[in-house]
């Protein structure tokens, strides 16, 4: 009995040590390094630059053609007929919790849409499908059909998907693909590829003289991020504060000033998004939560719009903002955002805030009319800045003392 118990304990111990060893060899910490600092990012960027350098530009009249094909399969057939898009059942792709269960019906049709562009003897086709992804096997099969029928090479075709989680599955073979898209059905793969080729064929046949242009419009109220959730709601009021045109032109500038104010470092114009992600990952910001961060940005965006975009100048402060804009003293905005918040929260008086803005205007005038860095420290402008800073500190101290008095006041 003792020998059996001892053997059992040894087996358990060996199994436990083996499990720990396997976990130690297979698990690694989560890597939070931003993608743009990874080696693969730099290598990909270099490859793209090399491709651009070897591209050949063609000139001439532009032709464009458009085509589409219905991707929706018919389900409930007695036998599978992939060429006709008829199947006994087809799983949905993207719903892992459904464990590959088949679709039960159709709500709206799924489409594949293609746009063909031609200049001279060069043709390129852009294809978009209402699908979770365009699997490599599907793209390869469709490309081979188009090579035979239209003599289109793979580098002339750009596949993309809307990433719909309500589209057809069954197109992938293997554990990962079938976990996302349900059991593999070869007929679905061939149907998918056939419809990609059909839409492309129609687009190429539709080629006719065309002109190229573009336009934009705001749809912020329709956009939600599942990771941010309801925290995204302040984004639409921000767009309204800026206005559609100014939002496109000025929002990056605002975020640059905001990040300068918060981090003490000025991000490069083309790296504002990356700088924001770095800031959002800081421990104190993460602890406060994404909702608090978005709401704070919303508040500071309002301050910025008043200072940089508000056309009114019917008060001393608004007139000071107007003069600041006229002189384009943008370097003052990070500091003024801080002062604006102090004024908005009652820490700084309107008189002192207006005076601080006027000091920024004065600095702009000096930059335009001549060097001002050689003024001695006792110059009134320097004294004025010190006065504002002192009042600001005193205002904060008074606010803190008032808060303490309220907390200590007997109930």
C-alpha positions in Angstrom: 0.0 0.0 0.0 2.8 2.4 0.9 4.7 1.6 -2.3 1.6 2.3 -4.4 1.0 5.6 -2.6 4.7 6.5 -3.0 4.6 5.7 -6.7 1.4 7.8 -7.0 3.0 10.8 -5.3 6.1 10.5 -7.5 3.9 10.4 -10.6 2.0 13.4 -9.5 5.2 15.3 -8.7 6.8 14.4 -12.1 3.6 15.4 -13.9 3.5 18.7 -12.0 7.1 19.5 -12.8 6.6 18.5 -16.4 3.6 20.9 -16.6 5.7 23.7 -15.1 8.5 23.1 -17.5 6.2 23.1 -20.5 4.6 26.3 -19.4 8.0 27.9 -18.8 9.1 26.9 -22.3 5.9 27.9 -24.1 4.6 31.0 -22.3 6.2 34.5 -22.5 5.2 37.9 -21.1 2.8 40.0 -23.2 4.8 42.3 -25.4 3.5 45.9 -25.3 6.1 47.3 -27.6 4.4 49.5 -30.2 4.2 47.9 -33.6 6.1 50.8 -35.2 9.1 50.1 -33.1 9.3 46.4 -34.1 11.8 45.1 -36.6 9.1 43.7 -38.9 7.6 47.2 -39.2 10.8 48.7 -40.3 11.5 45.9 -42.7 8.0 46.3 -44.2 8.5 50.0 -44.6 11.8 49.5 -46.4 10.2 47.0 -48.7 7.4 49.4 -49.6 9.9 52.2 -50.3 11.8 49.8 -52.5 8.7 49.0 -54.4 7.8 52.6 -54.9 11.2 53.3 -56.2 10.7 50.7 -59.0 7.2 51.6 -59.9 6.6 52.8 -63.4 4.1 55.7 -63.9 1.9 55.6 -66.9 0.0 58.7 -68.3 -3.0 59.0 -70.4 -6.8 58.9 -70.3 -8.4 57.3 -67.3 -10.9 54.5 -67.8 -13.0 53.1 -65.0 -15.5 50.2 -64.7 -17.6 48.8 -61.9 -19.1 45.4 -61.2 -20.7 43.5 -58.4 -21.8 40.0 -57.6 -24.1 38.6 -54.9 -22.2 36.5 -52.4 -25.2 35.3 -50.4 -25.5 31.5 -50.8 -28.9 29.7 -50.9 -29.2 27.4 -47.9 -31.6 24.5 -47.4 -30.8 22.8 -50.7 -31.2 19.0 -50.9 -27.6 18.7 -52.4 -24.7 21.1 -52.6 -24.3 22.8 -56.0 -21.3 25.3 -55.4 -21.4 26.7 -59.0 -25.0 27.9 -58.4 -24.4 28.9 -54.8 -26.8 26.3 -53.4 -25.8 24.5 -50.2 -27.5 22.3 -47.6 -26.0 24.5 -44.9 -23.3 27.2 -44.5 -21.8 28.3 -41.2 -21.3 32.0 -40.2 -17.8 33.3 -39.9 -16.7 35.3 -36.9 -18.9 33.9 -34.2 -16.6 31.6 -32.2 -19.2 31.0 -29.5 -21.6 29.5 -32.0 -19.1 26.6 -32.5 -19.6 26.4 -36.2 -23.4 26.3 -36.2 -24.9 26.9 -39.6 -26.7 30.1 -40.6 -30.5 30.0 -40.1 -31.5 32.5 -42.8 -30.8 35.8 -44.7 -31.3 39.3 -43.3 -29.6 41.2 -46.1 -27.6 40.2 -49.2 -23.9 39.9 -49.2 -22.0 41.6 -52.0 -18.7 41.6 -53.8 -17.9 44.9 -55.5 -15.1 45.6 -57.9 -13.6 48.8 -59.4 -11.4 48.5 -62.4 -9.0 51.3 -63.4 -7.1 51.5 -66.7 -4.5 54.0 -68.0 -2.7 53.1 -71.2 -2.2 49.4 -71.2 -2.2 49.1 -67.4 -5.2 47.8 -65.5 -5.7 47.5 -61.7 -8.7 46.1 -60.0 -9.8 46.8 -56.4 -12.3 44.3 -54.9 -14.2 44.5 -51.7 -16.2 41.6 -50.2 -18.8 41.5 -47.4 -16.8 38.9 -45.6 -14.7 38.4 -42.5 -11.5 38.1 -44.5 -10.3 37.1 -47.9 -8.6 33.8 -47.2 -5.4 33.1 -49.1 -6.8 30.0 -50.7 -9.8 31.9 -52.0 -7.6 34.8 -53.3 -5.3 32.3 -55.1 -8.1 30.5 -56.7 -9.8 33.7 -57.9 -6.5 35.1 -59.2 -5.8 32.0 -61.2 -9.3 32.2 -62.8 -8.6 35.9 -63.7 -5.2 35.2 -65.0 -6.6 32.6 -67.5 -9.7 34.7 -68.5 -8.5 38.3 -68.4 -4.7 37.9 -68.3 -4.6 39.8 -65.0 -1.5 39.1 -62.9 -1.8 38.8 -59.1 -0.1 42.2 -58.6 -2.9 43.9 -60.5 -5.6 42.7 -58.1 -6.2 44.2 -54.6 -8.5 42.1 -52.4 -10.2 43.5 -49.3 -13.0 42.6 -46.9 -15.4 44.6 -44.8 -14.7 42.2 -41.9 -18.3 41.3 -41.5 -19.1 38.8 -38.7 -22.3 38.0 -40.4 -21.0 36.5 -43.7 -20.3 33.0 -45.0 -17.9 30.7 -43.3 -16.7 27.2 -44.1 -13.9 28.5 -46.4 -10.9 27.5 -44.3 -9.3 24.2 -43.4 -7.5 23.6 -40.1 -8.1 24.3 -36.4 -7.8 28.1 -36.5 -9.8 28.7 -39.6 -12.5 26.3 -38.6 -12.7 27.8 -35.1 -13.4 31.2 -36.7 -15.4 30.1 -39.7 -17.0 26.7 -39.0 -16.3 23.3 -40.6 -14.5 23.4 -43.9 -16.6 23.1 -47.0 -14.7 22.9 -50.3 -17.7 24.0 -52.2 -17.9 27.3 -50.3 -14.3 28.1 -51.1 -14.9 27.6 -54.9 -18.2 29.6 -54.7 -16.4 32.5 -52.9 -13.6 32.6 -55.5 -16.1 32.3 -58.4 -18.0 35.4 -57.2 -14.8 37.4 -56.8 -13.9 36.6 -60.4 -17.5 37.4 -61.6 -17.5 40.9 -60.1 -14.0 41.6 -61.5 -15.0 40.4 -65.0 -18.0 42.7 -65.0 -15.9 45.7 -63.8 -13.3 45.1 -66.6 -16.1 44.8 -69.2 -17.6 48.1 -67.9 -14.4 50.2 -68.6 -15.2 53.6 -70.1 -13.7 57.1 -70.0 -13.8 58.6 -66.4 -12.6 61.4 -64.2 -11.1 60.9 -60.8 -12.1 63.0 -57.7 -12.9 62.5 -54.0 -14.9 64.1 -51.2 -15.2 63.5 -47.5 -18.0 63.8 -44.9 -18.2 63.4 -41.2 -20.0 60.3 -39.8 -18.6 60.3 -36.3 -22.0 59.7 -34.7 -22.1 56.3 -36.5 -18.6 55.2 -35.3 -18.1 53.2 -32.2 -15.1 51.2 -31.0 -15.9 48.1 -29.0 -12.8 48.5 -26.9 -13.6 52.1 -26.0 -17.4 51.6 -25.8 -19.4 54.5 -24.5 -16.2 56.5 -23.9 -16.4 57.2 -27.7 -19.5 59.3 -27.2 -17.7 62.6 -26.6 -16.0 62.3 -30.0 -19.0 63.5 -31.9 -19.4 66.8 -29.8 -15.6 67.4 -30.5 -16.3 67.2 -34.2 -19.1 69.7 -33.8 -16.9 72.0 -31.8 -14.3 72.1 -34.5 -16.7 72.0 -37.5 -16.2 69.5 -40.3 -13.5 71.4 -42.2 -11.6 72.5 -39.1 -11.7 69.0 -37.6 -9.8 67.7 -40.6 -7.3 70.5 -40.6 -6.9 71.4 -36.9 -7.5 68.3 -34.8 -4.0 66.9 -35.2 -2.6 70.3 -34.1 -4.8 70.3 -31.0 -3.6 66.8 -30.1 0.0 67.8 -30.6 -0.5 70.7 -28.2 -2.4 68.5 -25.7 0.3 65.9 -25.7 3.0 68.6 -25.3 1.2 69.9 -22.3 0.7 66.5 -20.7 4.1 64.9 -21.5 6.4 67.8 -21.7 7.6 66.6 -25.1 6.6 67.9 -28.5 5.7 64.9 -30.8 6.5 65.0 -34.4 3.7 66.0 -36.7 3.6 62.5 -38.4 3.9 60.6 -35.1 1.0 62.2 -33.1 -1.1 59.0 -33.1 1.9 56.9 -31.9 2.7 59.5 -29.2 -0.9 59.4 -28.0 -0.8 55.6 -27.8 2.4 55.8 -25.7 0.7 58.4 -23.4 -2.4 56.3 -23.1 -0.3 53.3 -21.9 1.3 55.3 -19.0 0.4 53.7 -15.7 -1.4 56.8 -14.2 -3.5 57.2 -17.4 -4.4 53.5 -17.6 -5.4 53.6 -13.9 -7.8 56.4 -14.5 -9.4 54.6 -17.4 -10.1 55.3 -21.1 -13.4 57.1 -20.3 -11.6 59.7 -18.1 -9.0 60.2 -20.8 -11.5 60.8 -23.6 -13.6 63.1 -21.5 -10.5 65.1 -20.6 -9.6 65.4 -24.3 -13.1 66.6 -25.0 -12.8 69.4 -22.4 -9.4 70.5 -23.7 -10.6 70.4 -27.3 -13.3 72.9 -26.3 -10.7 75.2 -24.8 -8.6 74.9 -28.0 -11.6 75.7 -30.2 -12.4 78.8 -28.3 -8.8 80.0 -28.4 -7.9 79.0 -32.0 -11.2 79.0 -33.9 -13.9 81.2 -32.2 -14.4 84.2 -34.5 -16.1 86.3 -31.7 -14.0 89.0 -30.0 -16.6 90.8 -27.9 -14.7 90.5 -24.6 -11.1 91.3 -23.5 -10.3 87.6 -23.3 -11.8 86.8 -26.8 -10.0 89.8 -28.3 -6.7 88.5 -26.8 -7.4 85.1 -28.4 -8.1 86.8 -31.7 -4.8 88.7 -31.6 -3.0 85.5 -30.7 -4.5 83.8 -33.8 -3.6 86.7 -36.0 0.1 86.4 -34.9 0.0 82.6 -35.1 1.9 82.1 -31.8 1.1 78.4 -31.8 3.9 77.6 -29.4 1.9 79.2 -26.7 -1.1 76.8 -26.9 0.2 74.0 -24.6 0.8 76.5 -21.8 -2.4 78.4 -22.5 -4.4 75.1 -22.4 -3.2 74.6 -18.8 -4.1 78.2 -17.9 -7.5 77.8 -19.6 -8.3 74.7 -17.5 -7.2 76.6 -14.3 -9.5 79.5 -15.3 -12.4 77.1 -16.2 -12.1 75.4 -12.8 -11.8 78.6 -10.9 -8.1 78.4 -9.9 -7.1 81.4 -12.1 -9.0 84.7 -12.5 -10.2 85.9 -15.9 -8.1 89.0 -15.5 -4.9 87.0 -14.9 -5.8 84.6 -17.8 -6.3 87.5 -20.2 -3.0 89.1 -19.1 -1.2 85.8 -19.7 -2.7 85.6 -23.3 -1.6 89.2 -23.9 1.9 88.2 -22.8 1.8 85.6 -25.5 0.7 88.2 -28.0 3.5 90.4 -26.9 6.0 87.6 -27.5 4.6 87.2 -31.0 5.0 90.9 -31.7 8.6 90.7 -30.5 9.3 87.7 -32.8 7.9 89.7 -35.7 9.6 93.0 -35.0 13.0 92.0 -33.6 14.8 89.9 -31.0 13.3 90.0 -27.6 15.4 87.3 -25.9 18.0 89.9 -24.8 15.6 91.7 -22.4 16.8 91.6 -18.9 15.0 89.4 -16.3 13.6 92.5 -14.6 11.7 93.5 -17.8 8.0 94.1 -17.1 7.0 91.2 -19.4 9.1 88.8 -17.4 7.7 90.2 -14.2 4.2 89.8 -15.6 4.8 86.1 -16.3 6.1 85.7 -12.7 3.0 87.5 -11.4 0.6 85.2 -13.3 2.5 82.1 -12.1 2.4 83.4 -8.5 -1.3 84.2 -8.7 -1.9 80.8 -10.2 0.0 79.1 -7.3 -1.8 81.2 -4.7 -5.2 80.5 -6.4 -4.5 76.7 -6.2 -3.5 77.0 -2.6 -6.7 79.0 -1.8 -8.8 76.4 -3.5 -7.1 73.6 -1.6 -7.6 75.5 1.7 -11.2 76.1 0.9 -11.7 72.4 0.2 -10.1 71.5 3.5 -12.4 74.0 5.3 -15.4 72.3 3.7 -14.2 68.8 4.7 -13.5 69.9 8.3 -16.7 71.9 8.7 -18.9 70.3 11.3 -22.1 68.8 10.0 
